[in-house]
Amino acid sequence: MVVTVKLIGALRYLSGKKQLRVTYQNGLSLKQLIEQMNREISGLERTFSDQDLNDSRSNSLILVNGVEVSILKGLETRLNDGDEVVFVPVVHGG
């Protein structure tokens, strides 16, 4: 099974990739996809979680097939063959 991952803005810069095709066997969750990407692409881990706050929630807006994941099942959203996952970095400031 294959999922297409698109990286926008700073994520594209950090990874050096505009798009990825992730192949997996069975039942991949969004959380597992992020963990796999963290292992394979250095520099993304701090973007996908806040290490300083020990918070594993993503620092990116995540869309699965054009739907924001908070409307789905968050990081537990199950991915299917042919799905498209888009990561858009969120800028914090204050």
Secondary structure, DSSP 8 states (H G I E B T S, - for coil): -EEEEEE-THHHHHHT-SEEEEE-SS--BHHHHHHHHHHHSTT-HHHHSBTTTTB-S-SEEEEETTEETTTTTGGG-B--TT-EEEEEE-----
